[in-house]
Amino acid sequence: MIARLRAALLHWTGAVPVLAVVLLALTWGATLPVALVVLVSCFLAAAVLAAVHHAEVIAHRVGEPFGSLVLAVAVTIIEVALIVTLMADGGDKAASLARDTVFAAVMITCNGIVGLCLLVGALKRGVAVFNAEGTGAALATVATLSGLSLVLPNFTTTTPGPRFSTPQLVFAAIAALVLYGMFVTTQTLRHRDYFLPVTSSGEVIDAEDHARPPSRRAALTSLGLLALALIAVVGLAKGVSPAIESGVAAAGLPSSVVGIVIALLVLLPETIAAVRAARRDRVQTSLNLGLGSAMASIGLTIPAVAVASVWLAGPLYLGLGATHMVLLALTVMVGTLTVIPGRATPLQGGVHLALLAAYIVLAVSP
């Protein structure tokens, strides 16, 4: 019976990405009636669950921290493609689209995913334990990338407004790529043990011994299906975005709320995977996913939009407003205090979630 249920689950997670991509191709660029919006939303949710399943298969095969890196980079690459596509469509919102999307990803990952996983891990074990060296390195990289890309444009004088001149934008793009590349090298090669889960006594868990890893063929199949599922998630999210925009406008909310909703949908696979890891007492894996996604979002988006700005018309606004700079500063400060001890109580998780709630409330009521 168990074997039959497992086979059915594998079949379901294999079929959904393919069907979701077919649905995406059939509905791309079309105005969706209410019935199709409901259908697309159902396939969007199913594709998210399928993506989480295949990411866990890959993570089990390659081990940590490579598994977290695969999901974070895969989601971010497709997210970047979506941003560039929307920017190419033009419109008044295109100038600040990259900034708004990246900042939403940073707040959702660094406060939402991290806070939720710390809360889940601490409630389950009393204290959530993680590796302070690896998590601190990740947070330092996120803080540096955020400051260089999203804060510094407000204080440069070569060009008016919250934007870089061309040489400054080139520097920011190169710095983002170099720092992200250095972090990946540190995470996967030179200091891999800093990013592995640890026990409550601080011992590194280098391997999972409760189940045999999947075969190479199964892992490659899951990799392909993961790519299809993520394409479907981002594409279908874009397809339902007009309905979301209409709902937001009908509710009298600011247009920035649409970006938050889309970012929440796109980051949902990583959120589910991170919470599952926290429930298994693998909080370090959860932090790898959260902070790694924030880092990949900045480290890949800024260079991509810098290249895209060569042929895209209009300015590129990267500098945050005063309210968002305060929230970013609080996020970095609180994150630093959370990371230093290498262990967290439910209070730290609640503090991060409060910052995310403040960001959402201020987006709804600026």
The 8 nearest C-alpha neighbors of each residue, nearest first, counted from 0:
[[1, 3, 2, 4, 5, 6, 7, 8],
 [2, 0, 4, 3, 5, 6, 7, 8],
 [1, 3, 5, 0, 4, 6, 7, 8],
 [4, 2, 0, 6, 1, 5, 7, 8],
 [5, 3, 7, 1, 6, 2, 8, 0],
 [4, 6, 8, 2, 7, 3, 1, 9],
 [7, 5, 3, 9, 8, 4, 10, 2],
 [8, 6, 10, 4, 5, 9, 11, 3],
 [7, 9, 11, 5, 10, 6, 12, 4],
 [10, 8, 6, 12, 11, 7, 13, 5],
 [9, 11, 7, 13, 8, 12, 6, 14],
 [12, 10, 8, 14, 13, 9, 7, 15],
 [13, 11, 49, 9, 15, 10, 14, 8],
 [12, 14, 10, 11, 15, 9, 16, 224],
 [13, 15, 11, 17, 12, 16, 10, 18],
 [14, 16, 18, 17, 12, 13, 19, 11],
 [17, 15, 228, 19, 227, 18, 46, 14],
 [16, 18, 20, 19, 15, 14, 21, 227],
 [19, 17, 21, 15, 20, 16, 22, 14],
 [18, 20, 22, 16, 21, 17, 231, 15],
 [19, 21, 23, 231, 17, 22, 18, 16],
 [22, 20, 18, 24, 23, 19, 25, 17],
 [23, 21, 19, 25, 20, 24, 18, 26],
 [24, 22, 20, 26, 21, 25, 27, 235],
 [25, 23, 21, 27, 22, 26, 20, 19],
 [24, 26, 22, 23, 27, 21, 29, 20],
 [25, 27, 23, 29, 24, 22, 28, 238],
 [28, 26, 24, 29, 23, 25, 238, 234],
 [27, 29, 26, 30, 238, 25, 24, 31],
 [30, 28, 26, 27, 31, 238, 25, 32],
 [29, 31, 32, 28, 26, 241, 238, 27],
 [30, 32, 35, 36, 29, 33, 26, 239],
 [33, 31, 35, 34, 36, 30, 37, 242],
 [32, 34, 36, 35, 37, 31, 242, 38],
 [35, 33, 37, 36, 32, 38, 31, 39],
 [36, 34, 38, 37, 32, 33, 31, 39],
 [35, 37, 33, 39, 34, 38, 31, 40],
 [36, 38, 40, 34, 35, 39, 41, 33],
 [39, 37, 35, 41, 40, 36, 42, 34],
 [38, 40, 36, 42, 41, 37, 35, 43],
 [41, 39, 43, 37, 38, 42, 36, 44],
 [42, 40, 38, 44, 43, 39, 45, 37],
 [41, 43, 45, 39, 44, 40, 19, 46],
 [42, 44, 40, 46, 41, 45, 232, 39],
 [45, 43, 47, 41, 42, 46, 40, 48],
 [44, 46, 42, 48, 47, 43, 49, 41],
 [47, 45, 49, 43, 228, 48, 44, 16],
 [48, 46, 50, 44, 268, 45, 49, 43],
 [49, 47, 51, 45, 50, 46, 52, 44],
 [48, 50, 12, 46, 52, 51, 47, 45],
 [51, 49, 47, 225, 53, 228, 52, 48],
 [52, 50, 54, 48, 268, 49, 53, 272],
 [51, 53, 49, 55, 50, 54, 48, 56],
 [52, 54, 221, 56, 50, 55, 51, 225],
 [55, 53, 51, 57, 56, 52, 50, 58],
 [54, 56, 58, 52, 53, 57, 59, 51],
 [55, 57, 53, 59, 54, 58, 60, 218],
 [58, 56, 60, 54, 218, 55, 59, 66],
 [66, 57, 59, 55, 62, 61, 60, 56],
 [60, 58, 56, 62, 57, 212, 61, 55],
 [59, 61, 57, 212, 58, 213, 62, 56],
 [62, 60, 58, 59, 65, 66, 57, 63],
 [63, 61, 58, 59, 60, 66, 65, 64],
 [64, 62, 65, 66, 195, 58, 67, 61],
 [63, 65, 66, 67, 194, 62, 195, 68],
 [64, 66, 63, 68, 67, 62, 61, 69],
 [58, 67, 65, 69, 63, 68, 64, 62],
 [66, 68, 288, 69, 70, 65, 64, 287],
 [67, 69, 65, 71, 66, 70, 72, 64],
 [70, 68, 66, 72, 67, 71, 73, 65],
 [69, 71, 73, 67, 68, 72, 74, 54],
 [72, 70, 292, 68, 74, 73, 69, 75],
 [73, 71, 75, 69, 74, 70, 68, 76],
 [72, 74, 70, 76, 75, 71, 69, 77],
 [73, 75, 71, 77, 72, 76, 78, 70],
 [74, 76, 78, 72, 77, 73, 296, 79],
 [77, 75, 79, 73, 78, 74, 72, 80],
 [76, 78, 80, 79, 75, 74, 81, 73],
 [79, 77, 75, 81, 80, 76, 74, 82],
 [80, 78, 82, 76, 81, 77, 300, 75],
 [79, 81, 77, 83, 78, 82, 84, 76],
 [80, 82, 78, 84, 79, 83, 85, 77],
 [83, 81, 79, 85, 84, 80, 86, 78],
 [82, 84, 86, 80, 85, 81, 87, 79],
 [85, 83, 81, 87, 82, 86, 80, 88],
 [84, 86, 88, 82, 87, 83, 81, 89],
 [87, 85, 93, 83, 88, 89, 84, 82],
 [86, 88, 84, 89, 85, 83, 311, 93],
 [87, 89, 85, 86, 84, 90, 93, 83],
 [90, 88, 87, 86, 93, 91, 85, 92],
 [89, 91, 92, 93, 88, 86, 94, 87],
 [90, 92, 93, 94, 89, 95, 313, 96],
 [91, 93, 90, 94, 95, 96, 89, 86],
 [94, 92, 86, 96, 89, 95, 90, 91],
 [93, 95, 315, 316, 92, 314, 96, 313],
 [94, 96, 316, 98, 93, 97, 92, 99],
 [97, 95, 93, 99, 98, 94, 92, 100],
 [98, 96, 100, 99, 95, 101, 82, 317],
 [99, 97, 317, 101, 95, 96, 100, 102],
 [100, 98, 96, 102, 97, 101, 103, 95],
 [99, 101, 103, 97, 102, 98, 96, 104],
 [102, 100, 104, 98, 103, 99, 97, 296],
 [101, 103, 105, 99, 104, 100, 98, 106],
 [102, 104, 100, 106, 101, 105, 107, 99],
 [103, 105, 101, 107, 102, 106, 108, 293],
 [106, 104, 293, 102, 108, 103, 107, 109],
 [107, 105, 103, 109, 110, 104, 108, 102],
 [106, 108, 111, 104, 105, 110, 109, 103],
 [109, 107, 112, 289, 105, 111, 106, 110],
 [110, 108, 106, 113, 105, 107, 290, 111],
 [111, 109, 351, 114, 113, 106, 355, 107],
 [110, 112, 107, 114, 108, 113, 352, 115],
 [111, 113, 108, 115, 114, 289, 270, 110],
 [112, 114, 116, 110, 109, 115, 111, 289],
 [115, 113, 348, 351, 117, 110, 111, 352],
 [114, 116, 118, 112, 117, 113, 111, 348],
 [115, 117, 119, 113, 118, 274, 277, 114],
 [118, 116, 348, 120, 114, 115, 119, 121],
 [117, 119, 348, 345, 115, 121, 116, 120],
 [120, 118, 116, 122, 117, 121, 115, 123],
 [121, 119, 127, 277, 117, 123, 118, 122],
 [120, 122, 126, 127, 125, 118, 124, 344],
 [123, 121, 119, 125, 120, 124, 118, 345],
 [122, 124, 120, 121, 125, 119, 278, 280],
 [125, 123, 121, 126, 122, 120, 127, 280],
 [124, 126, 121, 122, 123, 127, 344, 120],
 [125, 127, 121, 344, 124, 343, 128, 342],
 [128, 126, 121, 120, 343, 342, 117, 344],
 [129, 127, 342, 199, 341, 126, 282, 343],
 [130, 128, 283, 341, 197, 342, 282, 131],
 [131, 129, 132, 341, 133, 193, 134, 283],
 [130, 132, 341, 134, 135, 338, 133, 339],
 [133, 131, 135, 130, 134, 193, 136, 194],
 [134, 132, 193, 194, 136, 135, 131, 130],
 [133, 135, 137, 131, 136, 132, 138, 130],
 [134, 136, 138, 132, 137, 133, 131, 338],
 [135, 137, 139, 133, 134, 138, 132, 140],
 [136, 138, 134, 140, 135, 139, 290, 141],
 [137, 139, 141, 135, 140, 136, 142, 134],
 [140, 138, 142, 136, 137, 141, 135, 143],
 [139, 141, 143, 137, 138, 142, 144, 136],
 [140, 142, 138, 144, 294, 139, 143, 145],
 [143, 141, 139, 145, 140, 144, 138, 146],
 [144, 142, 140, 146, 145, 141, 147, 139],
 [143, 145, 141, 147, 146, 142, 148, 140],
 [146, 144, 142, 148, 149, 143, 147, 141],
 [145, 147, 150, 143, 144, 149, 148, 142],
 [146, 148, 144, 151, 145, 149, 143, 150],
 [147, 149, 145, 146, 144, 150, 171, 151],
 [148, 150, 318, 145, 317, 146, 319, 147],
 [151, 149, 146, 318, 152, 153, 319, 148],
 [150, 152, 147, 153, 154, 146, 149, 148],
 [153, 151, 318, 162, 161, 154, 155, 163],
 [154, 152, 161, 318, 151, 150, 155, 162],
 [155, 153, 152, 151, 156, 150, 161, 318],
 [154, 156, 152, 153, 157, 151, 158, 163],
 [155, 157, 158, 154, 159, 153, 160, 152],
 [158, 156, 155, 164, 159, 163, 167, 162],
 [157, 159, 156, 164, 163, 160, 162, 155],
 [160, 158, 156, 157, 161, 162, 155, 163],
 [159, 161, 162, 158, 153, 316, 152, 318],
 [162, 160, 318, 153, 152, 316, 317, 159],
 [163, 161, 316, 152, 317, 160, 318, 315],
 [164, 162, 168, 167, 152, 165, 158, 161],
 [163, 165, 167, 166, 158, 168, 157, 162],
 [164, 166, 168, 167, 169, 163, 170, 305],
 [167, 165, 169, 168, 164, 170, 163, 171],
 [168, 166, 170, 164, 169, 163, 165, 171],
 [167, 169, 171, 165, 170, 163, 166, 164],
 [170, 168, 166, 172, 167, 171, 173, 165],
 [169, 171, 167, 173, 168, 172, 174, 166],
 [172, 170, 168, 174, 169, 173, 175, 167],
 [173, 171, 302, 175, 169, 170, 174, 301],
 [172, 174, 176, 170, 175, 171, 177, 169],
 [175, 173, 171, 177, 172, 176, 170, 178],
 [174, 176, 298, 172, 178, 173, 177, 171],
 [177, 175, 173, 179, 174, 298, 178, 180],
 [176, 178, 180, 174, 179, 175, 173, 181],
 [179, 177, 181, 175, 180, 176, 174, 182],
 [178, 180, 182, 176, 181, 177, 298, 175],
 [181, 179, 177, 183, 182, 178, 176, 184],
 [182, 180, 178, 184, 179, 183, 177, 185],
 [181, 183, 185, 179, 184, 180, 186, 178],
 [184, 182, 186, 180, 185, 181, 187, 179],
 [185, 183, 181, 182, 187, 188, 186, 180],
 [186, 184, 189, 182, 190, 183, 188, 187],
 [185, 187, 191, 183, 184, 190, 182, 188],
 [186, 188, 191, 184, 185, 183, 64, 189],
 [189, 187, 184, 191, 185, 190, 186, 183],
 [188, 190, 185, 191, 184, 187, 186, 192],
 [191, 189, 185, 192, 193, 186, 188, 187],
 [190, 192, 186, 187, 193, 188, 194, 189],
 [193, 191, 195, 194, 190, 203, 205, 186],
 [194, 192, 133, 191, 190, 195, 132, 130],
 [195, 193, 133, 192, 191, 64, 186, 196],
 [194, 196, 192, 193, 63, 64, 203, 204],
 [197, 195, 283, 204, 281, 203, 284, 129],
 [198, 196, 203, 202, 201, 204, 129, 195],
 [197, 199, 201, 202, 200, 203, 204, 196],
 [198, 200, 201, 128, 197, 202, 127, 126],
 [199, 201, 198, 202, 197, 128, 203, 129],
 [200, 202, 198, 197, 199, 203, 128, 130],
 [203, 201, 197, 198, 200, 204, 199, 196],
 [202, 204, 197, 196, 205, 195, 201, 198],
 [205, 203, 196, 197, 206, 195, 202, 198],
 [204, 206, 203, 195, 207, 196, 192, 63],
 [207, 205, 204, 208, 62, 63, 195, 203],
 [206, 208, 209, 210, 205, 204, 59, 62],
 [209, 207, 210, 206, 211, 212, 205, 204],
 [208, 210, 207, 211, 206, 212, 59, 279],
 [211, 209, 208, 212, 207, 59, 213, 206],
 [210, 212, 213, 209, 208, 207, 59, 60],
 [213, 211, 60, 59, 210, 214, 56, 61],
 [214, 212, 60, 217, 218, 211, 215, 56],
 [213, 215, 217, 216, 218, 212, 60, 219],
 [214, 216, 218, 217, 219, 213, 60, 220],
 [215, 217, 219, 214, 218, 220, 213, 221],
 [218, 216, 220, 214, 215, 219, 213, 221],
 [217, 219, 221, 215, 57, 220, 216, 222],
 [220, 218, 222, 216, 221, 217, 215, 223],
 [221, 219, 217, 223, 222, 218, 216, 224],
 [220, 222, 53, 224, 218, 219, 223, 225],
 [223, 221, 219, 225, 220, 224, 218, 226],
 [222, 224, 226, 220, 225, 221, 219, 227],
 [223, 225, 221, 227, 226, 222, 228, 220],
 [226, 224, 222, 228, 50, 223, 227, 53],
 [225, 227, 223, 229, 224, 228, 230, 222],
 [228, 226, 224, 230, 225, 16, 229, 231],
 [229, 227, 16, 225, 231, 46, 50, 226],
 [228, 230, 232, 226, 231, 227, 225, 233],
 [231, 229, 227, 233, 228, 232, 234, 226],
 [230, 232, 228, 234, 20, 229, 233, 235],
 [233, 231, 229, 235, 230, 43, 234, 236],
 [232, 234, 236, 230, 231, 235, 265, 229],
 [235, 233, 231, 237, 236, 232, 230, 238],
 [234, 236, 238, 237, 232, 233, 231, 23],
 [237, 235, 233, 238, 239, 234, 232, 240],
 [236, 238, 240, 234, 235, 239, 233, 261],
 [239, 237, 235, 236, 240, 234, 27, 241],
 [238, 240, 236, 242, 237, 241, 36, 235],
 [239, 241, 243, 237, 242, 238, 244, 236],
 [242, 240, 244, 243, 239, 245, 238, 237],
 [243, 241, 245, 240, 239, 244, 246, 36],
 [242, 244, 240, 246, 241, 245, 247, 239],
 [245, 243, 241, 247, 242, 246, 240, 257],
 [246, 244, 242, 248, 243, 247, 249, 241],
 [245, 247, 243, 249, 244, 248, 250, 242],
 [246, 248, 244, 250, 252, 245, 249, 243],
 [247, 249, 251, 245, 250, 246, 252, 244],
 [248, 250, 246, 251, 247, 245, 252, 244],
 [251, 249, 247, 248, 252, 246, 245, 253],
 [250, 252, 248, 249, 247, 253, 246, 254],
 [251, 253, 247, 250, 248, 363, 254, 256],
 [254, 252, 255, 256, 363, 251, 362, 247],
 [253, 255, 256, 257, 252, 247, 248, 244],
 [256, 254, 257, 258, 253, 362, 259, 99],
 [255, 257, 259, 254, 258, 253, 362, 260],
 [258, 256, 260, 255, 259, 254, 244, 261],
 [259, 257, 261, 255, 256, 260, 262, 100],
 [258, 260, 262, 256, 257, 261, 103, 263],
 [259, 261, 263, 257, 262, 258, 256, 264],
 [260, 262, 264, 258, 263, 259, 265, 257],
 [263, 261, 259, 265, 264, 260, 266, 258],
 [262, 264, 260, 266, 261, 265, 267, 259],
 [263, 265, 261, 267, 262, 266, 260, 236],
 [264, 266, 262, 263, 267, 233, 261, 232],
 [267, 265, 263, 269, 264, 268, 262, 270],
 [266, 268, 270, 264, 269, 265, 263, 271],
 [269, 267, 47, 51, 271, 270, 266, 272],
 [270, 268, 272, 267, 271, 266, 273, 288],
 [269, 271, 267, 273, 268, 272, 112, 274],
 [270, 272, 274, 268, 273, 269, 275, 267],
 [271, 273, 269, 275, 270, 274, 51, 268],
 [272, 274, 285, 276, 270, 275, 271, 269],
 [275, 273, 277, 271, 276, 116, 272, 270],
 [276, 274, 278, 272, 277, 273, 271, 279],
 [275, 277, 281, 273, 279, 274, 278, 285],
 [278, 276, 282, 280, 274, 281, 120, 279],
 [277, 279, 275, 280, 276, 120, 274, 119],
 [278, 280, 276, 277, 281, 275, 282, 120],
 [281, 279, 277, 278, 282, 120, 276, 124],
 [282, 280, 277, 276, 279, 196, 284, 283],
 [283, 281, 277, 285, 284, 280, 129, 286],
 [282, 284, 196, 129, 286, 285, 281, 287],
 [283, 285, 287, 282, 286, 281, 196, 288],
 [286, 284, 273, 282, 288, 283, 287, 276],
 [285, 287, 289, 283, 288, 284, 290, 113],
 [288, 286, 284, 291, 285, 289, 290, 283],
 [289, 287, 291, 285, 286, 67, 290, 292],
 [288, 290, 108, 286, 292, 291, 112, 287],
 [291, 289, 293, 292, 287, 286, 288, 109],
 [290, 292, 294, 288, 287, 293, 289, 295],
 [291, 293, 71, 295, 289, 294, 290, 288],
 [294, 292, 105, 290, 296, 291, 295, 108],
 [295, 293, 291, 141, 292, 296, 297, 298],
 [294, 296, 298, 292, 297, 293, 299, 291],
 [295, 297, 293, 294, 75, 300, 299, 298],
 [298, 296, 300, 294, 295, 299, 301, 101],
 [297, 299, 175, 295, 176, 179, 296, 294],
 [298, 300, 297, 295, 296, 302, 301, 303],
 [301, 299, 303, 297, 79, 302, 296, 298],
 [300, 302, 304, 303, 172, 299, 297, 305],
 [303, 301, 172, 305, 304, 300, 299, 306],
 [304, 302, 300, 306, 305, 301, 307, 299],
 [305, 303, 307, 301, 306, 302, 308, 300],
 [306, 304, 302, 308, 303, 307, 301, 168],
 [305, 307, 303, 304, 308, 309, 302, 310],
 [308, 306, 304, 309, 305, 310, 311, 303],
 [307, 309, 311, 305, 310, 306, 304, 312],
 [310, 308, 307, 306, 311, 305, 312, 304],
 [309, 311, 308, 307, 312, 306, 87, 313],
 [312, 310, 308, 309, 307, 87, 313, 86],
 [313, 311, 310, 314, 308, 89, 309, 87],
 [312, 314, 311, 94, 315, 93, 308, 89],
 [315, 313, 94, 316, 312, 162, 308, 95],
 [316, 314, 94, 162, 317, 95, 313, 308],
 [315, 317, 162, 95, 94, 161, 318, 314],
 [318, 316, 98, 149, 162, 161, 315, 152],
 [319, 317, 161, 149, 152, 153, 150, 316],
 [320, 318, 149, 323, 150, 324, 317, 321],
 [319, 321, 323, 322, 324, 318, 153, 150],
 [320, 322, 324, 323, 325, 319, 326, 318],
 [323, 321, 325, 324, 320, 326, 319, 361],
 [322, 324, 326, 325, 320, 321, 319, 327],
 [323, 325, 327, 321, 326, 322, 319, 328],
 [324, 326, 328, 322, 323, 327, 329, 321],
 [325, 327, 323, 329, 324, 328, 330, 322],
 [326, 328, 330, 324, 329, 325, 323, 331],
 [329, 327, 325, 331, 330, 326, 324, 332],
 [330, 328, 332, 326, 327, 331, 333, 325],
 [329, 331, 327, 333, 328, 332, 334, 326],
 [332, 330, 334, 328, 329, 333, 335, 327],
 [333, 331, 329, 335, 334, 330, 328, 336],
 [334, 332, 336, 330, 335, 331, 329, 337],
 [333, 335, 337, 331, 332, 336, 330, 338],
 [334, 336, 332, 338, 337, 333, 331, 339],
 [335, 337, 333, 334, 338, 339, 332, 340],
 [338, 336, 334, 335, 339, 333, 347, 343],
 [337, 339, 335, 341, 336, 131, 340, 135],
 [338, 340, 336, 341, 337, 131, 335, 135],
 [341, 339, 342, 338, 337, 131, 343, 336],
 [342, 340, 131, 129, 338, 339, 130, 128],
 [341, 343, 128, 127, 340, 129, 126, 344],
 [344, 342, 127, 126, 347, 128, 337, 117],
 [343, 345, 126, 346, 121, 347, 127, 125],
 [344, 346, 118, 348, 121, 347, 349, 122],
 [345, 347, 349, 344, 348, 350, 118, 343],
 [348, 346, 350, 349, 345, 344, 343, 351],
 [347, 349, 114, 118, 117, 345, 351, 346],
 [348, 350, 346, 352, 347, 351, 353, 345],
 [349, 351, 353, 347, 352, 348, 346, 354],
 [352, 350, 110, 114, 354, 353, 348, 349],
 [351, 353, 355, 349, 114, 354, 350, 111],
 [354, 352, 356, 350, 351, 355, 349, 357],
 [355, 353, 357, 351, 352, 356, 358, 350],
 [356, 354, 352, 358, 357, 353, 110, 111],
 [355, 357, 353, 359, 354, 358, 360, 352],
 [358, 356, 354, 360, 355, 359, 361, 353],
 [357, 359, 355, 361, 356, 360, 362, 354],
 [360, 358, 362, 356, 361, 357, 363, 355],
 [361, 359, 357, 363, 362, 358, 364, 356],
 [362, 360, 365, 364, 358, 363, 359, 357],
 [361, 363, 359, 360, 365, 364, 358, 256],
 [362, 364, 360, 361, 252, 253, 365, 359],
 [363, 365, 361, 362, 360, 252, 253, 359],
 [364, 361, 362, 363, 360, 253, 322, 358]]
